[in-house]
Amino acid sequence: MLVGLLCTGTLVGAAPAAAQTSGGTQTPPTAEPTVAGTRAKLTKKGIAIAPAGAPPAVISAIAAGNAIRKKPYRYGGGHRSFYDTGYDCSGAVSYVLNGAGILAAPMPSGGFMGWAEPGKGAWITTYANKGHMYAVIAGLRWDTSAVGEPLRRGSGPRWRATKRKPKGYLARHYPGL
């Protein structure tokens, strides 16, 4: 797990969301299925399967996304706490980054414009502007918006197989990912 890096005033290294209980105690992470290659696979049911060669943080981020992938969209959802009944764009991205162990507190989309390092990451890239954000994790888009989707899988946090044009968004990545 990545620990101890100070990033925009927030100490990162929180336990992955999938390894926390409501009481804050640690539980061992469960083994997640993986696929060959370097890109995650999206099942027909909307579940992302991480690539076998991905770093543990990426596998944990994908598992975290899978845990909330059917939650509804709710403006401001996921901002006060990582655990909520619905999520907006930045709440959903904050959740998966916390699951990866690289974000200790939820942030709004505008805050992500200065998060971590500029540019695309090898495994995880966030795309943010003042009004919206999404992430690309192991080749899959994690987004609350269905822009570009031929099949509407609903609003709220979902894995999207289609790419989204990043025009108007700042790309950021966590060092090493």
Summary of the structure (lengths in Angstrom):
residues: 177
radius of gyration: 14.5
end to end distance: 12.0
largest distance: 41.6
contacts: 586
relative contact order: 0.19
helix: 19%
strand: 22%
